[in-house]
Amino acid sequence: MPRFLVIARYQAQGARAVMAAGGSARRSAFEHAVLDLEGRLESFDFALGDADVYAIVELPDSAAAAALSLTITGGGIASVRTVALLTPEEVDRAARLHPDYPAGPR
């Protein structure tokens, strides 16, 4: 199953929710959404800095990843950025592919 890195920044309402219910409750809510999309939560960590949460999830496809992002962002508690992750073997395969693409004008 494809893996995605989900990076979230809490809005004020989201930060208040973490403070009120705790970090474990937010992780549980996130995991519930991932499971509802037939995915699996691999890791969920809070962070200090530009983002508040870094999570790695397995999801069936990009549509499921987009649904997760849209649902969380639409709820108004956080803004989300989702990054598709590649395994070393996928990068090996990509390195063997050579699409025709001209470097300059034709």
LORO-344520 format. One record per atom (N, C-alpha, C): residue number from 1; residue in three letters; x, y, z. Coordinates in nm, 3 decimals, decimal comma, m for minus. Layout:
<r num="NUM" residuo="ALA" u="X" v="Y" w="Z"/>
...
//
This chain:
<r num="1" residuo="MET" u="0,085" v="m0,117" w="0,000"/>
<r num="1" residuo="MET" u="0,000" v="0,000" w="0,000"/>
<r num="1" residuo="MET" u="0,090" v="0,124" w="0,000"/>
<r num="2" residuo="PRO" u="0,054" v="0,227" w="m0,076"/>
<r num="2" residuo="PRO" u="0,135" v="0,350" w="m0,078"/>
<r num="2" residuo="PRO" u="0,143" v="0,415" w="0,060"/>
<r num="3" residuo="ARG" u="0,258" v="0,476" w="0,085"/>
<r num="3" residuo="ARG" u="0,279" v="0,546" w="0,212"/>
<r num="3" residuo="ARG" u="0,284" v="0,697" w="0,187"/>
<r num="4" residuo="PHE" u="0,234" v="0,771" w="0,285"/>
<r num="4" residuo="PHE" u="0,229" v="0,916" w="0,276"/>
<r num="4" residuo="PHE" u="0,275" v="0,977" w="0,408"/>
<r num="5" residuo="LEU" u="0,345" v="1,090" w="0,397"/>
<r num="5" residuo="LEU" u="0,380" v="1,171" w="0,512"/>
<r num="5" residuo="LEU" u="0,276" v="1,281" w="0,522"/>
<r num="6" residuo="VAL" u="0,209" v="1,289" w="0,635"/>
<r num="6" residuo="VAL" u="0,108" v="1,392" w="0,658"/>
<r num="6" residuo="VAL" u="0,168" v="1,492" w="0,757"/>
<r num="7" residuo="ILE" u="0,174" v="1,618" w="0,715"/>
<r num="7" residuo="ILE" u="0,231" v="1,725" w="0,798"/>
<r num="7" residuo="ILE" u="0,117" v="1,821" w="0,832"/>
<r num="8" residuo="ALA" u="0,092" v="1,841" w="0,959"/>
<r num="8" residuo="ALA" u="m0,020" v="1,925" w="1,000"/>
<r num="8" residuo="ALA" u="0,027" v="2,041" w="1,087"/>
<r num="9" residuo="ARG" u="m0,035" v="2,155" w="1,063"/>
<r num="9" residuo="ARG" u="m0,016" v="2,274" w="1,147"/>
<r num="9" residuo="ARG" u="m0,151" v="2,308" w="1,207"/>
<r num="10" residuo="TYR" u="m0,157" v="2,308" w="1,339"/>
<r num="10" residuo="TYR" u="m0,283" v="2,337" w="1,405"/>
<r num="10" residuo="TYR" u="m0,321" v="2,484" w="1,393"/>
<r num="11" residuo="GLN" u="m0,448" v="2,509" w="1,369"/>
<r num="11" residuo="GLN" u="m0,505" v="2,642" w="1,381"/>
<r num="11" residuo="GLN" u="m0,532" v="2,662" w="1,531"/>
<r num="12" residuo="ALA" u="m0,579" v="2,779" w="1,570"/>
<r num="12" residuo="ALA" u="m0,605" v="2,805" w="1,713"/>
<r num="12" residuo="ALA" u="m0,703" v="2,704" w="1,771"/>
<r num="13" residuo="GLN" u="m0,808" v="2,673" w="1,696"/>
<r num="13" residuo="GLN" u="m0,908" v="2,576" w="1,744"/>
<r num="13" residuo="GLN" u="m0,846" v="2,438" w="1,765"/>
<r num="14" residuo="GLY" u="m0,758" v="2,398" w="1,677"/>
<r num="14" residuo="GLY" u="m0,691" v="2,269" w="1,689"/>
<r num="14" residuo="GLY" u="m0,598" v="2,264" w="1,809"/>
<r num="15" residuo="ALA" u="m0,524" v="2,372" w="1,832"/>
<r num="15" residuo="ALA" u="m0,435" v="2,379" w="1,948"/>
<r num="15" residuo="ALA" u="m0,516" v="2,371" w="2,077"/>
<r num="16" residuo="ARG" u="m0,631" v="2,438" w="2,079"/>
<r num="16" residuo="ARG" u="m0,718" v="2,431" w="2,197"/>
<r num="16" residuo="ARG" u="m0,769" v="2,288" w="2,218"/>
<r num="17" residuo="ALA" u="m0,800" v="2,218" w="2,109"/>
<r num="17" residuo="ALA" u="m0,848" v="2,080" w="2,120"/>
<r num="17" residuo="ALA" u="m0,740" v="1,989" w="2,177"/>
<r num="18" residuo="VAL" u="m0,615" v="2,009" w="2,136"/>
<r num="18" residuo="VAL" u="m0,504" v="1,929" w="2,191"/>
<r num="18" residuo="VAL" u="m0,489" v="1,959" w="2,340"/>
<r num="19" residuo="MET" u="m0,495" v="2,086" w="2,375"/>
<r num="19" residuo="MET" u="m0,479" v="2,123" w="2,516"/>
<r num="19" residuo="MET" u="m0,593" v="2,068" w="2,601"/>
<r num="20" residuo="ALA" u="m0,714" v="2,065" w="2,547"/>
<r num="20" residuo="ALA" u="m0,830" v="2,018" w="2,623"/>
<r num="20" residuo="ALA" u="m0,835" v="1,866" w="2,636"/>
<r num="21" residuo="ALA" u="m0,810" v="1,795" w="2,525"/>
<r num="21" residuo="ALA" u="m0,828" v="1,650" w="2,525"/>
<r num="21" residuo="ALA" u="m0,697" v="1,573" w="2,536"/>
<r num="22" residuo="GLY" u="m0,586" v="1,638" w="2,503"/>
<r num="22" residuo="GLY" u="m0,456" v="1,572" w="2,509"/>
<r num="22" residuo="GLY" u="m0,412" v="1,518" w="2,375"/>
<r num="23" residuo="GLY" u="m0,283" v="1,490" w="2,367"/>
<r num="23" residuo="GLY" u="m0,224" v="1,442" w="2,242"/>
<r num="23" residuo="GLY" u="m0,272" v="1,303" w="2,202"/>
<r num="24" residuo="SER" u="m0,293" v="1,216" w="2,300"/>
<r num="24" residuo="SER" u="m0,338" v="1,080" w="2,268"/>
<r num="24" residuo="SER" u="m0,475" v="1,081" w="2,203"/>
<r num="25" residuo="ALA" u="m0,561" v="1,171" w="2,247"/>
<r num="25" residuo="ALA" u="m0,695" v="1,181" w="2,187"/>
<r num="25" residuo="ALA" u="m0,687" v="1,227" w="2,042"/>
<r num="26" residuo="ARG" u="m0,595" v="1,321" w="2,012"/>
<r num="26" residuo="ARG" u="m0,581" v="1,367" w="1,873"/>
<r num="26" residuo="ARG" u="m0,526" v="1,256" w="1,786"/>
<r num="27" residuo="ARG" u="m0,429" v="1,180" w="1,840"/>
<r num="27" residuo="ARG" u="m0,376" v="1,067" w="1,764"/>
<r num="27" residuo="ARG" u="m0,486" v="0,965" w="1,737"/>
<r num="28" residuo="SER" u="m0,570" v="0,937" w="1,835"/>
<r num="28" residuo="SER" u="m0,679" v="0,841" w="1,817"/>
<r num="28" residuo="SER" u="m0,778" v="0,889" w="1,711"/>
<r num="29" residuo="ALA" u="m0,810" v="1,019" w="1,713"/>
<r num="29" residuo="ALA" u="m0,902" v="1,073" w="1,613"/>
<r num="29" residuo="ALA" u="m0,843" v="1,061" w="1,474"/>
<r num="30" residuo="PHE" u="m0,713" v="1,091" w="1,461"/>
<r num="30" residuo="PHE" u="m0,646" v="1,081" w="1,332"/>
<r num="30" residuo="PHE" u="m0,643" v="0,935" w="1,286"/>
<r num="31" residuo="GLU" u="m0,608" v="0,845" w="1,377"/>
<r num="31" residuo="GLU" u="m0,602" v="0,703" w="1,341"/>
<r num="31" residuo="GLU" u="m0,738" v="0,651" w="1,298"/>
<r num="32" residuo="HIS" u="m0,843" v="0,695" w="1,364"/>
<r num="32" residuo="HIS" u="m0,979" v="0,655" w="1,327"/>
<r num="32" residuo="HIS" u="m1,009" v="0,695" w="1,183"/>
<r num="33" residuo="ALA" u="m0,971" v="0,817" w="1,145"/>
<r num="33" residuo="ALA" u="m0,994" v="0,863" w="1,007"/>
<r num="33" residuo="ALA" u="m0,914" v="0,779" w="0,908"/>
<r num="34" residuo="VAL" u="m0,790" v="0,746" w="0,943"/>
<r num="34" residuo="VAL" u="m0,705" v="0,663" w="0,855"/>
<r num="34" residuo="VAL" u="m0,767" v="0,524" w="0,839"/>
<r num="35" residuo="LEU" u="m0,809" v="0,464" w="0,948"/>
<r num="35" residuo="LEU" u="m0,871" v="0,331" w="0,943"/>
<r num="35" residuo="LEU" u="m1,000" v="0,334" w="0,863"/>
<r num="36" residuo="ASP" u="m1,076" v="0,442" w="0,875"/>
<r num="36" residuo="ASP" u="m1,201" v="0,456" w="0,800"/>
<r num="36" residuo="ASP" u="m1,176" v="0,457" w="0,649"/>
<r num="37" residuo="LEU" u="m1,056" v="0,497" w="0,610"/>
<r num="37" residuo="LEU" u="m1,017" v="0,497" w="0,468"/>
<r num="37" residuo="LEU" u="m0,946" v="0,366" w="0,430"/>
<r num="38" residuo="GLU" u="m0,955" v="0,266" w="0,518"/>
<r num="38" residuo="GLU" u="m0,893" v="0,135" w="0,496"/>
<r num="38" residuo="GLU" u="m0,740" v="0,144" w="0,492"/>
<r num="39" residuo="GLY" u="m0,687" v="0,236" w="0,572"/>
<r num="39" residuo="GLY" u="m0,543" v="0,255" w="0,580"/>
<r num="39" residuo="GLY" u="m0,489" v="0,210" w="0,714"/>
<r num="40" residuo="ARG" u="m0,363" v="0,244" w="0,736"/>
<r num="40" residuo="ARG" u="m0,295" v="0,207" w="0,860"/>
<r num="40" residuo="ARG" u="m0,204" v="0,322" w="0,902"/>
<r num="41" residuo="LEU" u="m0,210" v="0,355" w="1,031"/>
<r num="41" residuo="LEU" u="m0,122" v="0,458" w="1,086"/>
<r num="41" residuo="LEU" u="0,009" v="0,392" w="1,127"/>
<r num="42" residuo="GLU" u="0,118" v="0,436" w="1,065"/>
<r num="42" residuo="GLU" u="0,250" v="0,381" w="1,097"/>
<r num="42" residuo="GLU" u="0,315" v="0,457" w="1,212"/>
<r num="43" residuo="SER" u="0,306" v="0,590" w="1,208"/>
<r num="43" residuo="SER" u="0,362" v="0,671" w="1,317"/>
<r num="43" residuo="SER" u="0,287" v="0,804" w="1,324"/>
<r num="44" residuo="PHE" u="0,286" v="0,861" w="1,443"/>
<r num="44" residuo="PHE" u="0,220" v="0,990" w="1,467"/>
<r num="44" residuo="PHE" u="0,300" v="1,060" w="1,576"/>
<r num="45" residuo="ASP" u="0,362" v="1,172" w="1,540"/>
<r num="45" residuo="ASP" u="0,446" v="1,243" w="1,636"/>
<r num="45" residuo="ASP" u="0,415" v="1,392" w="1,636"/>
<r num="46" residuo="PHE" u="0,410" v="1,448" w="1,756"/>
<r num="46" residuo="PHE" u="0,402" v="1,593" w="1,769"/>
<r num="46" residuo="PHE" u="0,543" v="1,649" w="1,756"/>
<r num="47" residuo="ALA" u="0,552" v="1,774" w="1,711"/>
<r num="47" residuo="ALA" u="0,683" v="1,835" w="1,688"/>
<r num="47" residuo="ALA" u="0,681" v="1,981" w="1,729"/>
<r num="48" residuo="LEU" u="0,798" v="2,033" w="1,754"/>
<r num="48" residuo="LEU" u="0,817" v="2,176" w="1,777"/>
<r num="48" residuo="LEU" u="0,877" v="2,233" w="1,650"/>
<r num="49" residuo="GLY" u="0,829" v="2,349" w="1,608"/>
<r num="49" residuo="GLY" u="0,884" v="2,409" w="1,487"/>
<r num="49" residuo="GLY" u="0,775" v="2,450" w="1,391"/>
<r num="50" residuo="ASP" u="0,803" v="2,437" w="1,262"/>
<r num="50" residuo="ASP" u="0,709" v="2,482" w="1,159"/>
<r num="50" residuo="ASP" u="0,578" v="2,406" w="1,159"/>
<r num="51" residuo="ALA" u="0,583" v="2,278" w="1,189"/>
<r num="51" residuo="ALA" u="0,462" v="2,195" w="1,189"/>
<r num="51" residuo="ALA" u="0,441" v="2,137" w="1,328"/>
<r num="52" residuo="ASP" u="0,317" v="2,099" w="1,355"/>
<r num="52" residuo="ASP" u="0,281" v="2,046" w="1,486"/>
<r num="52" residuo="ASP" u="0,276" v="1,894" w="1,489"/>
<r num="53" residuo="VAL" u="0,244" v="1,832" w="1,374"/>
<r num="53" residuo="VAL" u="0,230" v="1,687" w="1,367"/>
<r num="53" residuo="VAL" u="0,296" v="1,635" w="1,241"/>
<r num="54" residuo="TYR" u="0,368" v="1,525" w="1,256"/>
<r num="54" residuo="TYR" u="0,421" v="1,448" w="1,142"/>
<r num="54" residuo="TYR" u="0,369" v="1,306" w="1,158"/>
<r num="55" residuo="ALA" u="0,296" v="1,258" w="1,060"/>
<r num="55" residuo="ALA" u="0,242" v="1,122" w="1,065"/>
<r num="55" residuo="ALA" u="0,276" v="1,049" w="0,936"/>
<r num="56" residuo="ILE" u="0,304" v="0,922" w="0,947"/>
<r num="56" residuo="ILE" u="0,324" v="0,838" w="0,829"/>
<r num="56" residuo="ILE" u="0,209" v="0,739" w="0,827"/>
<r num="57" residuo="VAL" u="0,141" v="0,735" w="0,712"/>
<r num="57" residuo="VAL" u="0,025" v="0,649" w="0,697"/>
<r num="57" residuo="VAL" u="0,039" v="0,565" w="0,571"/>
<r num="58" residuo="GLU" u="m0,023" v="0,449" w="0,572"/>
<r num="58" residuo="GLU" u="m0,043" v="0,369" w="0,452"/>
<r num="58" residuo="GLU" u="m0,188" v="0,387" w="0,413"/>
<r num="59" residuo="LEU" u="m0,211" v="0,421" w="0,288"/>
<r num="59" residuo="LEU" u="m0,347" v="0,439" w="0,237"/>
<r num="59" residuo="LEU" u="m0,359" v="0,369" w="0,103"/>
<r num="60" residuo="PRO" u="m0,482" v="0,330" w="0,064"/>
<r num="60" residuo="PRO" u="m0,500" v="0,256" w="m0,060"/>
<r num="60" residuo="PRO" u="m0,450" v="0,330" w="m0,184"/>
<r num="61" residuo="ASP" u="m0,465" v="0,463" w="m0,186"/>
<r num="61" residuo="ASP" u="m0,425" v="0,537" w="m0,306"/>
<r num="61" residuo="ASP" u="m0,422" v="0,687" w="m0,278"/>
<r num="62" residuo="SER" u="m0,390" v="0,764" w="m0,381"/>
<r num="62" residuo="SER" u="m0,382" v="0,910" w="m0,367"/>
<r num="62" residuo="SER" u="m0,517" v="0,973" w="m0,337"/>
<r num="63" residuo="ALA" u="m0,624" v="0,913" w="m0,387"/>
<r num="63" residuo="ALA" u="m0,758" v="0,967" w="m0,359"/>
<r num="63" residuo="ALA" u="m0,788" v="0,959" w="m0,209"/>
<r num="64" residuo="ALA" u="m0,749" v="0,849" w="m0,146"/>
<r num="64" residuo="ALA" u="m0,770" v="0,836" w="m0,002"/>
<r num="64" residuo="ALA" u="m0,685" v="0,938" w="0,074"/>
<r num="65" residuo="ALA" u="m0,562" v="0,960" w="0,027"/>
<r num="65" residuo="ALA" u="m0,475" v="1,061" w="0,090"/>
<r num="65" residuo="ALA" u="m0,536" v="1,200" w="0,076"/>
<r num="66" residuo="ALA" u="m0,591" v="1,230" w="m0,041"/>
<r num="66" residuo="ALA" u="m0,655" v="1,360" w="m0,063"/>
<r num="66" residuo="ALA" u="m0,778" v="1,374" w="0,026"/>
<r num="67" residuo="ALA" u="m0,855" v="1,267" w="0,040"/>
<r num="67" residuo="ALA" u="m0,974" v="1,271" w="0,125"/>
<r num="67" residuo="ALA" u="m0,937" v="1,299" w="0,270"/>
<r num="68" residuo="LEU" u="m0,830" v="1,236" w="0,317"/>
<r num="68" residuo="LEU" u="m0,784" v="1,261" w="0,454"/>
<r num="68" residuo="LEU" u="m0,745" v="1,407" w="0,472"/>
<r num="69" residuo="SER" u="m0,667" v="1,458" w="0,379"/>
<r num="69" residuo="SER" u="m0,621" v="1,597" w="0,385"/>
<r num="69" residuo="SER" u="m0,738" v="1,694" w="0,380"/>
<r num="70" residuo="LEU" u="m0,830" v="1,672" w="0,286"/>
<r num="70" residuo="LEU" u="m0,945" v="1,762" w="0,272"/>
<r num="70" residuo="LEU" u="m1,035" v="1,759" w="0,395"/>
<r num="71" residuo="THR" u="m1,054" v="1,640" w="0,451"/>
<r num="71" residuo="THR" u="m1,139" v="1,627" w="0,569"/>
<r num="71" residuo="THR" u="m1,081" v="1,703" w="0,688"/>
<r num="72" residuo="ILE" u="m0,952" v="1,685" w="0,711"/>
<r num="72" residuo="ILE" u="m0,889" v="1,753" w="0,825"/>
<r num="72" residuo="ILE" u="m0,886" v="1,903" w="0,803"/>
<r num="73" residuo="THR" u="m0,842" v="1,946" w="0,685"/>
<r num="73" residuo="THR" u="m0,836" v="2,090" w="0,656"/>
<r num="73" residuo="THR" u="m0,976" v="2,151" w="0,659"/>
<r num="74" residuo="GLY" u="m1,074" v="2,079" w="0,603"/>
<r num="74" residuo="GLY" u="m1,211" v="2,129" w="0,601"/>
<r num="74" residuo="GLY" u="m1,272" v="2,143" w="0,739"/>
<r num="75" residuo="GLY" u="m1,222" v="2,067" w="0,836"/>
<r num="75" residuo="GLY" u="m1,272" v="2,076" w="0,972"/>
<r num="75" residuo="GLY" u="m1,227" v="2,201" w="1,045"/>
<r num="76" residuo="GLY" u="m1,131" v="2,274" w="0,987"/>
<r num="76" residuo="GLY" u="m1,088" v="2,400" w="1,044"/>
<r num="76" residuo="GLY" u="m0,993" v="2,392" w="1,162"/>
<r num="77" residuo="ILE" u="m0,946" v="2,271" w="1,196"/>
<r num="77" residuo="ILE" u="m0,856" v="2,262" w="1,311"/>
<r num="77" residuo="ILE" u="m0,709" v="2,262" w="1,273"/>
<r num="78" residuo="ALA" u="m0,681" v="2,229" w="1,146"/>
<r num="78" residuo="ALA" u="m0,541" v="2,222" w="1,104"/>
<r num="78" residuo="ALA" u="m0,532" v="2,240" w="0,953"/>
<r num="79" residuo="SER" u="m0,418" v="2,287" w="0,909"/>
<r num="79" residuo="SER" u="m0,387" v="2,285" w="0,766"/>
<r num="79" residuo="SER" u="m0,293" v="2,167" w="0,744"/>
<r num="80" residuo="VAL" u="m0,311" v="2,098" w="0,634"/>
<r num="80" residuo="VAL" u="m0,240" v="1,973" w="0,611"/>
<r num="80" residuo="VAL" u="m0,165" v="1,978" w="0,480"/>
<r num="81" residuo="ARG" u="m0,046" v="1,922" w="0,481"/>
<r num="81" residuo="ARG" u="0,032" v="1,899" w="0,358"/>
<r num="81" residuo="ARG" u="0,062" v="1,750" w="0,355"/>
<r num="82" residuo="THR" u="0,038" v="1,688" w="0,240"/>
<r num="82" residuo="THR" u="0,058" v="1,545" w="0,226"/>
<r num="82" residuo="THR" u="0,166" v="1,519" w="0,122"/>
<r num="83" residuo="VAL" u="0,261" v="1,433" w="0,155"/>
<r num="83" residuo="VAL" u="0,374" v="1,402" w="0,067"/>
<r num="83" residuo="VAL" u="0,373" v="1,252" w="0,039"/>
<r num="84" residuo="ALA" u="0,375" v="1,214" w="m0,089"/>
<r num="84" residuo="ALA" u="0,386" v="1,073" w="m0,125"/>
<r num="84" residuo="ALA" u="0,529" v="1,027" w="m0,096"/>
<r num="85" residuo="LEU" u="0,542" v="0,913" w="m0,031"/>
<r num="85" residuo="LEU" u="0,674" v="0,858" w="0,002"/>
<r num="85" residuo="LEU" u="0,708" v="0,744" w="m0,094"/>
<r num="86" residuo="LEU" u="0,834" v="0,734" w="m0,129"/>
<r num="86" residuo="LEU" u="0,882" v="0,629" w="m0,219"/>
<r num="86" residuo="LEU" u="0,980" v="0,540" w="m0,145"/>
<r num="87" residuo="THR" u="0,972" v="0,411" w="m0,171"/>
<r num="87" residuo="THR" u="1,069" v="0,318" w="m0,115"/>
<r num="87" residuo="THR" u="1,198" v="0,326" w="m0,197"/>
<r num="88" residuo="PRO" u="1,310" v="0,279" w="m0,144"/>
<r num="88" residuo="PRO" u="1,432" v="0,276" w="m0,224"/>
<r num="88" residuo="PRO" u="1,414" v="0,195" w="m0,353"/>
<r num="89" residuo="GLU" u="1,336" v="0,088" w="m0,346"/>
<r num="89" residuo="GLU" u="1,312" v="0,006" w="m0,465"/>
<r num="89" residuo="GLU" u="1,233" v="0,082" w="m0,571"/>
<r num="90" residuo="GLU" u="1,140" v="0,166" w="m0,528"/>
<r num="90" residuo="GLU" u="1,065" v="0,248" w="m0,625"/>
<r num="90" residuo="GLU" u="1,157" v="0,349" w="m0,692"/>
<r num="91" residuo="VAL" u="1,250" v="0,404" w="m0,616"/>
<r num="91" residuo="VAL" u="1,347" v="0,498" w="m0,675"/>
<r num="91" residuo="VAL" u="1,439" v="0,423" w="m0,771"/>
<r num="92" residuo="ASP" u="1,478" v="0,300" w="m0,736"/>
<r num="92" residuo="ASP" u="1,558" v="0,218" w="m0,828"/>
<r num="92" residuo="ASP" u="1,484" v="0,200" w="m0,960"/>
<r num="93" residuo="ARG" u="1,356" v="0,167" w="m0,952"/>
<r num="93" residuo="ARG" u="1,276" v="0,148" w="m1,073"/>
<r num="93" residuo="ARG" u="1,267" v="0,278" w="m1,152"/>
<r num="94" residuo="ALA" u="1,245" v="0,389" w="m1,083"/>
<r num="94" residuo="ALA" u="1,236" v="0,519" w="m1,150"/>
<r num="94" residuo="ALA" u="1,366" v="0,552" w="m1,222"/>
<r num="95" residuo="ALA" u="1,478" v="0,516" w="m1,162"/>
<r num="95" residuo="ALA" u="1,608" v="0,545" w="m1,223"/>
<r num="95" residuo="ALA" u="1,629" v="0,466" w="m1,352"/>
<r num="96" residuo="ARG" u="1,559" v="0,354" w="m1,366"/>
<r num="96" residuo="ARG" u="1,571" v="0,272" w="m1,487"/>
<r num="96" residuo="ARG" u="1,477" v="0,318" w="m1,598"/>
<r num="97" residuo="LEU" u="1,382" v="0,404" w="m1,566"/>
<r num="97" residuo="LEU" u="1,289" v="0,455" w="m1,667"/>
<r num="97" residuo="LEU" u="1,349" v="0,578" w="m1,733"/>
<r num="98" residuo="HIS" u="1,336" v="0,587" w="m1,862"/>
<r num="98" residuo="HIS" u="1,394" v="0,698" w="m1,936"/>
<r num="98" residuo="HIS" u="1,293" v="0,755" w="m2,035"/>
<r num="99" residuo="PRO" u="1,200" v="0,839" w="m1,988"/>
<r num="99" residuo="PRO" u="1,102" v="0,897" w="m2,080"/>
<r num="99" residuo="PRO" u="1,169" v="0,993" w="m2,176"/>
<r num="100" residuo="ASP" u="1,112" v="1,006" w="m2,294"/>
<r num="100" residuo="ASP" u="1,163" v="1,100" w="m2,393"/>
<r num="100" residuo="ASP" u="1,119" v="1,241" w="m2,354"/>
<r num="101" residuo="TYR" u="1,215" v="1,325" w="m2,322"/>
<r num="101" residuo="TYR" u="1,186" v="1,463" w="m2,285"/>
<r num="101" residuo="TYR" u="1,301" v="1,549" w="m2,333"/>
<r num="102" residuo="PRO" u="1,276" v="1,637" w="m2,430"/>
<r num="102" residuo="PRO" u="1,385" v="1,720" w="m2,483"/>
<r num="102" residuo="PRO" u="1,434" v="1,821" w="m2,380"/>
<r num="103" residuo="ALA" u="1,565" v="1,837" w="m2,373"/>
<r num="103" residuo="ALA" u="1,624" v="1,930" w="m2,277"/>
<r num="103" residuo="ALA" u="1,604" v="2,076" w="m2,318"/>
<r num="104" residuo="GLY" u="1,587" v="2,100" w="m2,444"/>
<r num="104" residuo="GLY" u="1,570" v="2,238" w="m2,492"/>
<r num="104" residuo="GLY" u="1,461" v="2,244" w="m2,597"/>
<r num="105" residuo="PRO" u="1,450" v="2,357" w="m2,665"/>
<r num="105" residuo="PRO" u="1,347" v="2,370" w="m2,768"/>
<r num="105" residuo="PRO" u="1,372" v="2,272" w="m2,882"/>
<r num="106" residuo="ARG" u="1,266" v="2,226" w="m2,941"/>
<r num="106" residuo="ARG" u="1,275" v="2,135" w="m3,056"/>
<r num="106" residuo="ARG" u="1,259" v="2,211" w="m3,183"/>
//
